Structure formats: C-alpha cells, structure tokens
Amino acid sequence: MREQRKARQGVNARKIGAGRADRESFASPLLVGGFWVPFCLVLLVVTAVGVLQSTHRSRQLFAELQNLEKQARRLEENWGRLLLEQSTWASPDRVQRVSEGQLHMQVPEVENMVTVYGQSS
C-alpha cells in the first residue's frame, strides 16, 4: 500500500514538475512580469488620466455651450424689441404727425408741385 502511494506521489510529482518545466520553457522573463506588468500599469495610469482630462474638457465645453445659448436667447429677445421699436418709429402715421407737428411741414398743393425728369443715357 505504501508503495502504491509512493508510486502515485511520484507520478503526481512528475506531472507537477513537468508542468513547471513546460511553463518555464515557454515563458520568458519579460512575459512573467519583469517588463509587462509595470508597462501595463503605466499604460493604465496614462489612459485613466486621459479619460479624466477628456471628461473635464467636455464638461467645460458643455458649460460654455449653455452660456452661449443663454446669450443667444437674450440677443434674440433684444433683436425682437429693436425690430418692434423700429417699426413703431418708422410707421407712416408717426412720420406724418412729427413732420406736421414739430417740423411744420405740409403737403404741397398740386400747382406747387414740379416734376423733374432725368436724362436717359
């Protein structure tokens, strides 16, 4: 019985040892962690910093976009008020009242009107 147990342990030890030998023969020191683990960690940190910067920049740009849209709405409201004011100041009735009241202008009689014809080239 002991011999059978020792024989099984020997076979198992050979299998474990063979696995190590296979791994050691295929794995170079660079792949086991000497170079790749620190390289991947540095790459991970650089990528994380890039993501943070990109997120921060997009938030800044979004805030700027909202401010510019607010400013555009204010300018459009102001433009609408200015158009209304312009149409009020330029209405024919107002022009007629101001010309007669403040400037003392009047519509000329037909006999006082002179028609001027330009020369055609």
C-alpha positions as YAML, in Angstrom:
chain: A
units: angstrom
residues:
- id: 1
  name: MET
  ca: [0.00, 0.00, 0.00]
- id: 2
  name: ARG
  ca: [2.80, 2.37, 0.83]
- id: 3
  name: GLU
  ca: [4.46, 1.52, -2.38]
- id: 4
  name: GLN
  ca: [1.32, 2.32, -4.33]
- id: 5
  name: ARG
  ca: [1.02, 5.64, -2.51]
- id: 6
  name: LYS
  ca: [4.66, 6.49, -3.21]
- id: 7
  name: ALA
  ca: [4.21, 5.50, -6.83]
- id: 8
  name: ARG
  ca: [1.18, 7.79, -7.14]
- id: 9
  name: GLN
  ca: [3.03, 10.63, -5.43]
- id: 10
  name: GLY
  ca: [5.94, 10.17, -7.75]
- id: 11
  name: VAL
  ca: [3.67, 10.28, -10.81]
- id: 12
  name: ASN
  ca: [1.93, 13.36, -9.45]
- id: 13
  name: ALA
  ca: [5.27, 14.99, -8.66]
- id: 14
  name: ARG
  ca: [6.47, 14.26, -12.16]
- id: 15
  name: LYS
  ca: [3.28, 15.81, -13.58]
- id: 16
  name: ILE
  ca: [3.65, 18.93, -11.45]
- id: 17
  name: GLY
  ca: [7.30, 19.20, -12.25]
- id: 18
  name: ALA
  ca: [6.62, 18.66, -15.93]
- id: 19
  name: GLY
  ca: [4.06, 21.48, -15.86]
- id: 20
  name: ARG
  ca: [6.60, 23.83, -14.33]
- id: 21
  name: ALA
  ca: [9.19, 22.84, -16.85]
- id: 22
  name: ASP
  ca: [6.77, 23.42, -19.71]
- id: 23
  name: ARG
  ca: [5.81, 26.82, -18.35]
- id: 24
  name: GLU
  ca: [9.39, 27.81, -17.72]
- id: 25
  name: SER
  ca: [10.47, 26.78, -21.17]
- id: 26
  name: PHE
  ca: [7.75, 28.84, -22.88]
- id: 27
  name: ALA
  ca: [7.66, 31.86, -20.54]
- id: 28
  name: SER
  ca: [10.46, 34.32, -20.93]
- id: 29
  name: PRO
  ca: [11.37, 36.67, -18.08]
- id: 30
  name: LEU
  ca: [9.79, 39.59, -19.95]
- id: 31
  name: LEU
  ca: [6.38, 37.94, -20.07]
- id: 32
  name: VAL
  ca: [6.32, 36.82, -16.45]
- id: 33
  name: GLY
  ca: [6.25, 40.37, -15.11]
- id: 34
  name: GLY
  ca: [9.69, 41.84, -15.39]
- id: 35
  name: PHE
  ca: [8.64, 44.33, -18.06]
- id: 36
  name: TRP
  ca: [4.98, 43.84, -18.95]
- id: 37
  name: VAL
  ca: [3.34, 44.38, -15.56]
- id: 38
  name: PRO
  ca: [4.93, 47.81, -14.92]
- id: 39
  name: PHE
  ca: [4.35, 48.72, -18.57]
- id: 40
  name: CYS
  ca: [0.66, 47.82, -18.32]
- id: 41
  name: LEU
  ca: [0.33, 49.74, -15.06]
- id: 42
  name: VAL
  ca: [1.88, 52.85, -16.60]
- id: 43
  name: LEU
  ca: [-0.36, 52.45, -19.63]
- id: 44
  name: LEU
  ca: [-3.39, 52.12, -17.35]
- id: 45
  name: VAL
  ca: [-2.50, 55.27, -15.43]
- id: 46
  name: VAL
  ca: [-1.89, 57.25, -18.63]
- id: 47
  name: THR
  ca: [-5.21, 56.07, -20.04]
- id: 48
  name: ALA
  ca: [-7.03, 56.98, -16.81]
- id: 49
  name: VAL
  ca: [-5.52, 60.48, -16.83]
- id: 50
  name: GLY
  ca: [-6.56, 60.86, -20.47]
- id: 51
  name: VAL
  ca: [-10.12, 59.86, -19.65]
- id: 52
  name: LEU
  ca: [-10.23, 62.34, -16.75]
- id: 53
  name: GLN
  ca: [-8.91, 65.17, -18.91]
- id: 54
  name: SER
  ca: [-11.35, 64.35, -21.70]
- id: 55
  name: THR
  ca: [-14.28, 64.27, -19.26]
- id: 56
  name: HIS
  ca: [-13.24, 67.56, -17.68]
- id: 57
  name: ARG
  ca: [-12.84, 69.24, -21.08]
- id: 58
  name: SER
  ca: [-16.23, 68.00, -22.29]
- id: 59
  name: ARG
  ca: [-17.88, 69.39, -19.14]
- id: 60
  name: GLN
  ca: [-16.16, 72.73, -19.66]
- id: 61
  name: LEU
  ca: [-17.31, 72.86, -23.27]
- id: 62
  name: PHE
  ca: [-20.87, 71.92, -22.28]
- id: 63
  name: ALA
  ca: [-20.98, 74.71, -19.68]
- id: 64
  name: GLU
  ca: [-19.65, 77.16, -22.29]
- id: 65
  name: LEU
  ca: [-22.28, 75.96, -24.76]
- id: 66
  name: GLN
  ca: [-25.05, 76.57, -22.23]
- id: 67
  name: ASN
  ca: [-23.76, 80.09, -21.53]
- id: 68
  name: LEU
  ca: [-23.58, 80.87, -25.25]
- id: 69
  name: GLU
  ca: [-27.10, 79.56, -25.81]
- id: 70
  name: LYS
  ca: [-28.36, 81.76, -22.95]
- id: 71
  name: GLN
  ca: [-26.61, 84.75, -24.50]
- id: 72
  name: ALA
  ca: [-28.11, 83.92, -27.92]
- id: 73
  name: ARG
  ca: [-31.62, 83.85, -26.41]
- id: 74
  name: ARG
  ca: [-31.04, 87.26, -24.78]
- id: 75
  name: LEU
  ca: [-29.75, 88.70, -28.06]
- id: 76
  name: GLU
  ca: [-32.76, 87.34, -29.96]
- id: 77
  name: GLU
  ca: [-35.14, 88.91, -27.43]
- id: 78
  name: ASN
  ca: [-33.30, 92.21, -27.73]
- id: 79
  name: TRP
  ca: [-33.40, 91.96, -31.53]
- id: 80
  name: GLY
  ca: [-37.17, 91.43, -31.40]
- id: 81
  name: ARG
  ca: [-37.60, 94.50, -29.19]
- id: 82
  name: LEU
  ca: [-35.44, 96.58, -31.55]
- id: 83
  name: LEU
  ca: [-37.47, 95.48, -34.57]
- id: 84
  name: LEU
  ca: [-40.68, 96.44, -32.78]
- id: 85
  name: GLU
  ca: [-39.19, 99.81, -31.82]
- id: 86
  name: GLN
  ca: [-38.03, 100.41, -35.39]
- id: 87
  name: SER
  ca: [-41.44, 99.62, -36.82]
- id: 88
  name: THR
  ca: [-43.02, 101.98, -34.26]
- id: 89
  name: TRP
  ca: [-40.67, 104.86, -35.07]
- id: 90
  name: ALA
  ca: [-40.97, 104.36, -38.82]
- id: 91
  name: SER
  ca: [-44.76, 103.99, -39.00]
- id: 92
  name: PRO
  ca: [-46.29, 106.32, -41.65]
- id: 93
  name: ASP
  ca: [-48.76, 107.84, -39.15]
- id: 94
  name: ARG
  ca: [-45.97, 108.81, -36.74]
- id: 95
  name: VAL
  ca: [-43.83, 110.27, -39.53]
- id: 96
  name: GLN
  ca: [-46.84, 112.33, -40.69]
- id: 97
  name: ARG
  ca: [-47.56, 113.61, -37.15]
- id: 98
  name: VAL
  ca: [-43.91, 114.55, -36.45]
- id: 99
  name: SER
  ca: [-43.47, 116.25, -39.83]
- id: 100
  name: GLU
  ca: [-46.61, 118.35, -39.39]
- id: 101
  name: GLY
  ca: [-46.36, 119.00, -35.64]
- id: 102
  name: GLN
  ca: [-42.67, 119.52, -34.92]
- id: 103
  name: LEU
  ca: [-41.28, 120.45, -38.33]
- id: 104
  name: HIS
  ca: [-44.33, 122.40, -39.53]
- id: 105
  name: MET
  ca: [-44.27, 120.67, -42.89]
- id: 106
  name: GLN
  ca: [-47.32, 120.35, -45.09]
- id: 107
  name: VAL
  ca: [-48.29, 118.58, -48.27]
- id: 108
  name: PRO
  ca: [-47.79, 120.97, -51.24]
- id: 109
  name: GLU
  ca: [-50.68, 121.93, -53.46]
- id: 110
  name: VAL
  ca: [-50.78, 120.35, -56.90]
- id: 111
  name: GLU
  ca: [-49.96, 123.67, -58.64]
- id: 112
  name: ASN
  ca: [-46.79, 123.99, -56.50]
- id: 113
  name: MET
  ca: [-45.51, 120.53, -57.47]
- id: 114
  name: VAL
  ca: [-42.74, 120.28, -60.06]
- id: 115
  name: THR
  ca: [-41.91, 117.05, -61.87]
- id: 116
  name: VAL
  ca: [-38.26, 116.60, -62.75]
- id: 117
  name: TYR
  ca: [-37.33, 114.15, -65.48]
- id: 118
  name: GLY
  ca: [-33.85, 112.72, -65.62]
- id: 119
  name: GLN
  ca: [-31.91, 112.30, -68.85]
- id: 120
  name: SER
  ca: [-31.77, 108.76, -70.14]
- id: 121
  name: SER
  ca: [-28.38, 107.52, -71.23]
...
